[in-house]
Amino acid sequence: MLLSVILIMIGFALLIKGADFLVEGSSNVAKKFNIPEIIIGLTIVSIGTSMPELFVSSTSALNGSSDMAIGNIIGSNLCNLLLILGLSTIIKPVKFQRETRLIEIPMCTAITVIFTIFCNTSGTISKVEAIVLILLFVIFILYTIIMGKKGKQFDKDDIMVEIQTESKSVSMVKSLLFIVLGIIGLKIGGDLTVENATNIARIFQVSEKIIGLTILAIGTSLPELVTSVTAAIKGNSDIAIGNIIGSNIFNILLIIGVSALISPLAYNFTYNIQMVILILAMIVLALFPIIPPKNKMSRFNGATYLIMYMVYMVILFMR
């Protein structure tokens, strides 16, 4: 039992550091080819923070643990929205960018609804549905690049770009080594986390669903937590919304898409309660810019999200 807990902690550390190395190496390689820093931040860095979820969910899919794969994503998205964004906003209120308000929040809500429909049509995320999700992911990446080039939406002081893409001359060999080490760290970390979380579930006779929605969800959301809270502390709290919305979209389109393409994911219909809470959380987020203070997410709004997360956790453990 104690060994499993220690190995999960080591797994999380490898997942976070692996994502770090992968982002830094990929960013340096991209800069060598003169790809604009803002594009690097919006694509490589954003996907990098979702790498722990990708490796945990794909490993779960390969192991036949569909409950854990889907639970990890639903739980991570709820954690990102209610816990991380709520906490970031309490540290410093967030200003909504126009494109976030009008395009990205509705887009994320629509993607969440599509995901819910796919889950409930046959009780399985099929390979065809996986391909649809991956195609939607490609469209979202193209949208992100176009908006990034226009420069109207995104803050060039993005904390993730600042942290990961400092203007240092790094050799191509070192960058490629970082990429390889990052992938190895993510793979080993994903294996350790899934295997030992499953062991703990068996010891306590806790379902894979609960483990996926709690331990794995919060653990794999640590990069988003660090990014968003750091941004808020440094006074760049508007970055938090972009980071969270982007991560939630990546989680559904890329991670569920890839995991279901590896092996179709059986859907447990008891997840519908969490799905409803997730959609409700997105609708509430869409309402925040409309209600006073307009175009801002206040500390009161952040506290509302944290209360919603606590209620969600109570509902989860009471069932």
C-alpha positions as CSV (number, residue, x, y, z in Angstrom):
1,M,0.0,0.0,0.0
2,L,2.7,2.5,1.1
3,L,4.9,1.4,-1.8
4,S,2.0,2.1,-4.3
5,V,1.5,5.6,-2.9
6,I,5.2,6.3,-3.2
7,L,5.3,5.0,-6.7
8,I,2.3,7.1,-7.7
9,M,4.1,10.2,-6.3
10,I,7.2,9.2,-8.4
11,G,4.9,8.7,-11.4
12,F,3.4,12.2,-11.0
13,A,6.9,13.7,-10.7
14,L,8.0,11.9,-13.9
15,L,4.8,13.0,-15.7
16,I,5.4,16.7,-14.8
17,K,9.1,16.7,-15.4
18,G,8.6,14.7,-18.6
19,A,6.1,17.2,-19.9
20,D,8.6,20.0,-18.9
21,F,11.4,18.4,-20.9
22,L,9.2,17.6,-23.9
23,V,7.9,21.2,-24.0
24,E,11.4,22.8,-23.6
25,G,13.0,20.5,-26.2
26,S,10.1,20.9,-28.7
27,S,10.1,24.7,-28.2
28,N,13.8,25.0,-28.9
29,V,13.6,22.8,-32.0
30,A,10.6,25.0,-33.2
31,K,12.6,28.2,-32.6
32,K,15.5,26.8,-34.7
33,F,13.1,26.7,-37.6
34,N,12.0,30.3,-36.9
35,I,8.5,29.4,-35.8
36,P,7.0,32.4,-33.9
37,E,7.2,32.1,-30.1
38,I,3.5,32.9,-29.7
39,I,2.6,29.9,-32.0
40,I,4.9,27.7,-29.9
41,G,3.2,28.8,-26.8
42,L,-0.3,28.2,-28.2
43,T,0.4,24.8,-29.6
44,I,3.5,22.9,-28.2
45,V,3.3,24.4,-24.7
46,S,-0.5,24.0,-24.4
47,I,-0.3,20.4,-25.5
48,G,2.6,19.9,-23.2
49,T,0.6,20.6,-20.1
50,S,-1.9,18.0,-21.3
51,M,0.8,15.3,-21.8
52,P,0.2,13.7,-18.4
53,E,-3.5,13.1,-19.2
54,L,-2.6,11.7,-22.6
55,F,-0.1,9.2,-21.2
56,V,-2.3,8.2,-18.3
57,S,-5.4,7.8,-20.4
58,S,-3.7,6.0,-23.3
59,T,-2.0,3.6,-20.9
60,S,-5.3,3.0,-19.2
61,A,-6.9,2.3,-22.6
62,L,-4.1,-0.2,-23.5
63,N,-4.6,-1.9,-20.2
64,G,-8.4,-2.2,-20.8
65,S,-9.2,0.3,-18.0
66,S,-11.8,2.4,-19.9
67,D,-13.3,3.7,-16.6
68,M,-9.9,5.1,-15.6
69,A,-9.2,6.6,-19.0
70,I,-12.5,8.4,-19.3
71,G,-12.6,9.3,-15.6
72,N,-9.2,10.9,-15.8
73,I,-10.4,13.3,-18.5
74,I,-13.8,14.1,-17.0
75,G,-12.2,14.6,-13.6
76,S,-9.3,16.6,-15.0
77,N,-11.6,19.0,-16.9
78,L,-13.7,19.5,-13.7
79,C,-10.6,20.1,-11.7
80,N,-9.2,22.5,-14.3
81,L,-12.4,24.6,-14.3
82,L,-13.7,24.5,-10.8
83,L,-10.6,24.1,-8.7
84,I,-7.7,25.6,-10.7
85,L,-9.6,28.5,-12.4
86,G,-11.5,29.1,-9.2
87,L,-8.3,29.3,-7.1
88,S,-6.5,31.4,-9.7
89,T,-9.4,33.9,-9.8
90,I,-9.4,34.2,-6.0
91,I,-5.7,35.1,-6.2
92,K,-6.4,37.8,-8.8
93,P,-9.7,38.5,-10.8
94,V,-9.5,37.5,-14.5
95,K,-10.4,39.7,-17.4
96,F,-12.1,37.9,-20.3
97,Q,-10.6,38.5,-23.8
98,R,-13.2,39.1,-26.5
99,E,-12.3,35.9,-28.5
100,T,-12.4,33.8,-25.3
101,R,-15.8,35.1,-24.5
102,L,-17.4,34.9,-27.9
103,I,-15.5,31.9,-29.5
104,E,-13.5,29.7,-27.2
105,I,-15.9,29.2,-24.2
106,P,-18.8,28.4,-26.6
107,M,-16.5,26.1,-28.6
108,C,-15.4,24.2,-25.4
109,T,-19.0,23.9,-24.3
110,A,-20.0,22.5,-27.8
111,I,-17.1,20.0,-27.7
112,T,-18.1,18.9,-24.2
113,V,-21.7,18.3,-25.4
114,I,-20.4,16.4,-28.5
115,F,-18.3,14.2,-26.2
116,T,-21.4,13.5,-24.0
117,I,-23.5,12.6,-27.1
118,F,-20.7,10.2,-28.4
119,C,-20.5,8.6,-24.9
120,N,-24.3,8.0,-24.7
121,T,-25.2,6.9,-28.2
122,S,-23.7,3.4,-27.9
123,G,-22.0,3.3,-24.6
124,T,-18.7,3.3,-26.3
125,I,-16.3,5.8,-27.9
126,S,-15.7,4.0,-31.2
127,K,-12.8,4.4,-33.6
128,V,-14.9,6.4,-36.0
129,E,-15.9,8.8,-33.2
130,A,-12.2,8.9,-32.2
131,I,-11.3,10.0,-35.7
132,V,-14.0,12.7,-35.6
133,L,-12.5,14.0,-32.3
134,I,-9.0,14.1,-33.7
135,L,-10.2,15.9,-36.9
136,L,-11.9,18.5,-34.6
137,F,-8.6,18.8,-32.7
138,V,-6.7,19.6,-36.0
139,I,-9.3,22.3,-36.8
140,F,-8.9,23.8,-33.3
141,I,-5.1,23.9,-33.8
142,L,-5.5,25.7,-37.1
143,Y,-7.9,28.2,-35.4
144,T,-5.3,28.7,-32.7
145,I,-2.5,29.4,-35.1
146,I,-4.6,31.8,-37.2
147,M,-5.7,33.7,-34.1
148,G,-2.1,33.7,-32.8
149,K,-0.8,35.2,-36.1
150,K,-3.5,37.9,-36.0
151,G,-2.2,38.8,-32.5
152,K,-5.5,40.2,-31.4
153,Q,-6.3,37.7,-28.7
154,F,-3.2,36.4,-27.0
155,D,-0.9,38.1,-24.5
156,K,2.7,38.0,-25.7
157,D,3.8,37.8,-22.1
158,D,2.2,34.4,-21.7
159,I,3.8,32.9,-18.6
160,M,4.2,29.5,-20.2
161,V,6.0,31.0,-23.2
162,E,8.1,33.1,-20.8
163,I,9.1,30.0,-18.7
164,Q,9.6,27.5,-21.4
165,T,11.0,29.5,-24.4
166,E,13.5,32.0,-23.0
167,S,15.8,33.2,-25.7
168,K,18.8,31.0,-25.0
169,S,20.9,29.3,-27.6
170,V,20.4,25.6,-27.1
171,S,22.0,23.0,-29.3
172,M,19.8,20.8,-31.5
173,V,21.4,17.7,-29.8
174,K,20.4,18.9,-26.4
175,S,16.9,19.8,-27.6
176,L,16.4,16.3,-29.1
177,L,17.8,14.7,-25.9
178,F,15.2,16.7,-23.9
179,I,12.4,15.4,-26.2
180,V,13.6,11.8,-25.8
181,L,13.9,12.2,-22.0
182,G,10.5,13.8,-21.9
183,I,8.8,11.0,-23.7
184,I,10.6,8.4,-21.6
185,G,9.6,10.2,-18.4
186,L,6.0,10.5,-19.5
187,K,5.8,6.8,-20.5
188,I,7.3,5.5,-17.2
189,G,5.3,8.0,-15.2
190,G,2.1,7.0,-16.9
191,D,2.8,3.3,-16.3
192,L,3.7,3.8,-12.6
193,T,0.7,6.0,-12.0
194,V,-1.9,3.8,-13.6
195,E,-0.6,0.5,-12.3
196,N,-0.3,1.7,-8.7
197,A,-3.6,3.6,-8.7
198,T,-5.2,0.4,-9.9
199,N,-3.5,-1.5,-7.0
200,I,-4.8,1.0,-4.4
201,A,-8.3,0.7,-5.9
202,R,-8.2,-3.0,-5.5
203,I,-6.9,-2.8,-1.9
204,F,-9.7,-0.4,-0.8
205,Q,-12.2,-1.9,-3.2
206,V,-12.7,1.5,-4.7
207,S,-13.9,1.6,-8.3
208,E,-11.6,2.7,-11.2
209,K,-14.1,5.4,-11.8
210,I,-13.4,7.1,-8.4
211,I,-9.7,6.7,-8.8
212,G,-9.8,8.3,-12.3
213,L,-12.0,11.1,-11.1
214,T,-9.9,12.0,-8.1
215,I,-6.3,10.8,-7.7
216,L,-5.5,10.6,-11.4
217,A,-7.5,13.7,-12.3
218,I,-5.9,16.0,-9.8
219,G,-2.4,14.5,-10.3
220,T,-2.4,14.9,-14.0
221,S,-3.8,18.5,-13.7
222,L,-0.7,19.6,-11.7
223,P,0.9,21.3,-14.7
224,E,-2.2,23.4,-15.3
225,L,-2.4,24.2,-11.6
226,V,1.3,25.4,-11.5
227,T,0.9,27.4,-14.7
228,S,-2.4,29.1,-13.8
229,V,-1.5,29.9,-10.1
230,T,1.9,31.2,-11.1
231,A,0.4,33.4,-13.7
232,A,-2.2,34.7,-11.2
233,I,0.5,35.5,-8.6
234,K,2.6,37.3,-11.3
235,G,-0.5,39.4,-12.2
236,N,-1.1,37.6,-15.5
237,S,-4.3,35.9,-14.3
238,D,-6.1,36.3,-17.7
239,I,-3.7,33.6,-19.0
240,A,-5.4,31.2,-16.6
241,I,-8.7,31.1,-18.7
242,G,-6.8,30.5,-22.0
243,N,-4.7,27.7,-20.4
244,I,-7.7,26.0,-18.8
245,I,-10.0,26.2,-21.8
246,G,-7.2,25.1,-24.2
247,S,-6.3,22.2,-21.9
248,N,-10.0,21.1,-21.6
249,I,-10.4,21.1,-25.4
250,F,-7.1,19.1,-25.8
251,N,-8.2,16.6,-23.2
252,I,-11.4,15.8,-25.0
253,L,-10.4,16.0,-28.6
254,L,-6.8,14.8,-28.5
255,I,-6.6,12.5,-25.5
256,I,-10.0,10.8,-25.7
257,G,-9.5,10.7,-29.5
258,V,-6.1,9.0,-29.3
259,S,-7.1,6.7,-26.5
260,A,-10.2,5.5,-28.3
261,L,-8.2,5.1,-31.5
262,I,-5.9,2.8,-29.6
263,S,-8.8,0.8,-28.2
264,P,-12.5,1.7,-28.2
265,L,-13.5,3.1,-24.8
266,A,-16.5,1.6,-23.0
267,Y,-18.5,4.3,-21.3
268,N,-19.9,3.9,-17.8
269,F,-23.3,5.7,-17.8
270,T,-22.9,6.7,-14.2
271,Y,-20.5,9.3,-15.5
272,N,-23.5,11.2,-16.8
273,I,-23.8,13.0,-13.4
274,Q,-20.2,14.3,-13.8
275,M,-20.9,15.2,-17.4
276,V,-23.9,17.3,-16.4
277,I,-21.8,19.1,-13.8
278,L,-19.1,19.7,-16.4
279,I,-21.6,21.2,-18.9
280,L,-23.2,23.2,-16.1
281,A,-19.7,24.5,-15.2
282,M,-19.1,25.6,-18.8
283,I,-22.5,27.4,-18.9
284,V,-21.7,29.2,-15.7
285,L,-18.4,30.3,-17.2
286,A,-20.2,31.6,-20.2
287,L,-22.5,33.6,-17.9
288,F,-19.6,35.2,-15.9
289,P,-18.7,37.8,-18.6
290,I,-22.4,38.9,-18.8
291,I,-23.2,39.4,-15.1
292,P,-21.5,42.2,-13.1
293,P,-18.7,42.9,-13.0
294,K,-19.0,42.5,-16.8
295,N,-16.2,40.9,-18.8
296,K,-14.4,39.9,-15.6
297,M,-14.3,36.8,-13.4
298,S,-14.4,38.2,-9.9
299,R,-13.1,36.7,-6.7
300,F,-16.8,35.9,-5.9
301,N,-17.1,34.0,-9.1
302,G,-13.9,32.1,-8.2
303,A,-15.4,31.2,-4.8
304,T,-18.6,30.1,-6.6
305,Y,-16.4,27.6,-8.6
306,L,-14.6,26.3,-5.6
307,I,-17.9,25.7,-3.8
308,M,-19.2,23.9,-6.9
309,Y,-16.0,21.7,-6.8
310,M,-16.6,20.9,-3.1
311,V,-20.3,20.0,-3.8
312,Y,-19.1,17.8,-6.8
313,M,-16.7,15.9,-4.5
314,V,-19.4,15.4,-1.9
315,I,-21.8,14.0,-4.6
316,L,-19.0,11.8,-5.9
317,F,-18.3,10.1,-2.5
318,M,-21.9,9.9,-1.4
319,R,-22.9,7.8,-4.3
